[in-house]
Amino acid sequence: MKKFFMLAISLCMAFAASAAGLKTEKFNFGEITAIKSGFNYTVEVTYGKTESVTVTYQEDLEKYLDIRCENGKLILSAKNLPRKGFYNNSNEVVVKLQMRKINLLDFSGASTLTAIGDFTADNTFICDFSGAADLKGINISASMLDYDFSGASNGLIKGEFGSVSGSASGASNLTLKIVKNTEKLYADISGAANFEVYAENVMGETVIEVSGAAEALVSGHTDIISLDASGASEINAKDMIANRGTANASGSSSVRIYGKEHLDLEVSGAGDIRYFGTCNESEVIKKLPKYAASIESGN
């Protein structure tokens, strides 16, 4: 005998069908523009008008799931879990829906997102992943990208943005591919995070700050570049073609920078800077202590 239960706001219509221990429910929430997900949800989004949200899970998970929608935000969570370590493949919950605009992705726990299609945001696209959450890839355009990756999260974001700003920390891994023109690019990378960005054309300034044991790989084109590395971190921006730039390496950090017209370079401690490009040596300003630190041409 089928059991019907309310997992969503009032006026939400749902039907359930079960087979071989699996249960599928369909929710009619209206148009969805944001997702907040935790637990072990696997979310699959394709481009299109939101007609419904389909959720498939093992029947014995039913009492733990909390699925609802608030003002266009789909909320996927769990409640009263029996124990720690409840995240495994058999407890995976698969969610499928269509979206046209995505303004917010807030994922935590062991949740994952796969997005197929070309999406847009109303203004700012906010992307926040933590825990072991995984953004397997999204192609989106917005006036601004605001990202925050932490824990052991992973992400791949591709799109056209007016500006880009955010951070990656912990043991996270993040790749950004910014197409066409963007006004400015900012990244704060810390912990043991790995960050890779390709920016086709930054018309203003690119600022990359890296600390701890984090690593950043930066490529593309920019007018001005500013690099700051500390601790045991590394910034490799020799393939980020910049007209002018500054770099600061402290601790035992390492920086690679490219400049066409002018470079201001400063090191301290056991820091190391290698510079590349076409600017004359007279346009390379070096500030370094007498011992340990190094600034050298890589050409």
N, C-alpha and C positions, 0 to 999 in steps of 0.2 A: 504494500500500500504506500502510495506516494505521500510524502509529508510536505506541506507548504509552510514556509516560515517567512517572516519579514526581516530582511537584512538591509533595507534601504528606507529612505524617507517615505512619508505617506504619498499616495498617488502614484507610487512606482509599481508597475505591473510586472509580475514575474511568472515564469512557468518553469517547471522542473521535469527533467526526464533522466532516468538512471538506467545504466546498463553495465554489467560486468564490474560492479563496484565503483563505477564512475558516475558522477552526477553532473548534469549540465543545466545551468540556469540562464535565463535571458532577462535583462533589466532594460526598461525603457526610461532613461534618465533625461532625454533631450540632448541638446548640443553640449558637448564636453570640450573644454579648452585647457584643462589642466589635470595633472595626475599626481597624487601623493600615494606612494606605495611602500609597504614594508613587508615583513615576513618573507615568504618564499613564492611571491607572485611572479609569474612570467607573463609579461605584457607584450602583446603583438598589436601594433597600430599600423593601419594602412590608410592612405589618403582617401577622404570622402566625407560626406555628411554623416554625422552620428545617427544611426537608426536604432541601434541597441548595443548593449554590452553583454557579451557571452562569457560565462565563467564555467570552467570545467575542473572538477576536483574529486578526490576520493571521498566517498560518502561519510567516512568517520571523521573528516575534517569539518563537517558542516557546522557544528556547534562552536567552533573556534573562529570562524570567518566573520569579518565585519566589513560589509561592502555597502557603500552609500555614495550619494552625490550631494554636494553643497555648492550652490551658486556656480554651476558649471565645472566644479572640481570633483573628479572621481577619486574617492578615498578607498584604498585597499589596505586593510589592516587585519590583525588577529587579536583575539582577546582570550584571557584565561588559559594560556598554553600550559600543558601539564608539566613540562620540564624544560630545562635548557637542552640545547642540541637537538631541537625538534625540526631543524632545517635539514631536510634530505630530499633526494629525488622523488621518493614515494609521496612526499608531502607537497609536491609542486602543485600550484594552482595556476591554471592557464586562463588568461583574460584576453579576449579579442574584441577590438572595436575599430571604428573609423573616426578620424579627426581631420579637420581642415586647418584649424589654427591651434597652435600649442604655445601657450604663454608661460607655463610652468611645468617642470618635471622635478619632483622631490622624491627620491628613491633611497631606501635604506635597507638594512637587513641583508637578505640574500636575493632580493628582487632584481629582475632584469627587464630591459626594454629593447625591443627591436622595432624600428620604424621604417616603413617602406613608402616612399613617395617624397614629394617636395612640399614642405610645410612652410607656413608663415606664422608670425606672432603679431599681435595688435601693436605692440610697442617694444618692450623689453622681453627677451626670452631668458627666463631664469632657469638655470640647470644646476641642481643641488643633489649630489650623490655621495653617500657615506656607507660605512660598514663594508660589506662585500658586494654592494650593488654594482650592476654592470649595464652601461649604456653601449649596446652593440653597434650603434651607428644611427645618426640622424642627419638629414639634409634639411636645413631651415634657413629662412631669411628673416631678419628683424632689424629694427633701428639700433638695438644694443644687445649684446650677449653678456650676461652676468652669470659666471660659473663658479662653482665651489665643489671640489672633489677632495674627499678625505678618507681615512681608514685604508682599506684595501680595495677601494672602488676603481673601476676602469671606465673609460669613455672615449668615444670618437664622435666629434662634432664637425660638420662641414656646412658652410653656408656663406651668405653675404650679410655683413653687419656694418652699421654705421660706426660703431665702436665696440671694442672688446675689452672686458676687464674681469679679473677673478683670481682664484687661488687653487693650488693643489698641494696637499700635505699628506702626512703619514706615509703609507706605502702605495699611494694611488698612482695610476698611470693614465695620462690624458693626452690625446692627440687632437689638435685643432687644424682645420684646413679652411682658411679664409680666402674666399674668391673675390675678385674685382677689387674695388677701392674701399678702404676703411679709414676713418679719420685718425684713430689712435688705438694702440694695443698695449695692454698692461697685464703682467703676470707676476704673481707672488708665489714662488715654489719653495717648499720647505720639507723638513723631515727627510725621508728617503724617497720622495716622489720622483717620478719620471715624467717629463713634460716635453712634448714635441709640437711645434707650431710652424705652419707654412702660411705666410701672408702675402698674397699676390702683390698688393701695393698699399702700404701704410702712408698716407699723405702727410701725416703729422709725425708724432713721436712714438717709438716703440720702447717700452720700459720693461725690463726683465730683472727681477730681484730673486736671487736664489741663495738658500742657506742650508745649514746642516749637511747632509750627504746627498742632497737632491741634485738632479741633473736636468739641464734644459738644452734642447736642440732647436735652433731658430733659423729659418730660411725664408727667402723671398726678397722683397724690396721695401725700403723705408727711407723717409727723408732724414730723420734723426733717430739715433739709437742710444739708449742709456742702459748699461749693464752693471749690476752690482752683485758680486759673489762673495760669500763668507763661509767660515767653517771649512768643510772638506768638499764643498759643492763644485759643480762644473757648469759653465755656460759655453756652448759651441755655437757661435753666431757668425762664423766665417763665410757662410753662404747666405747671410742676410745683407744684401747690398745696400749700404747706407751712404748718404752724402757726408754726414758728419756724425761723430759719436763720442761718447765718454764711456770709460770702463774703470771699475774699481774692484780689485781682488785682494782680499784679506785672509788671514788664517793660512790654510794650505789650499786655498781654492784656485781654480784655473779658469781663464777666460780666453776665448777666441773671438776676435772682432774684425769687421771689414769697414774701411772708410775710403771714400773717394776724394774728399776735400780736406778734412781736418779731423784729428783725433786727440782727445785728452785722456791720458792713461795714468792710473795711480795704483801702486801696489804697496802692501805692508805685510809683515810677518814672512811667511814662506809662499806668499801669493805668486802667481805666474800669469803673465799676459802675453799672447802672441797676436800680432796685428797683421792684417792683410789689406790689399787694395792698391789704389793708384795715387794716393795723396803723397806729396813730397815729404821727405824726412823733416824739412823745416816746419811742416804743419803737424808733426807728431809731437805733442807735449808729454814728456815723461816725468813722473814723480815717483821716486822709489828710494828706500833706505840703502845704506851702503852694503848691507849684507843680506844674503838669503833670497830676497825677492828678485823677480826677473821680468823684464820687458824686452821682447825681441821681435824682429820682423819675421813673419812666416812666409814671405814671398820667395 
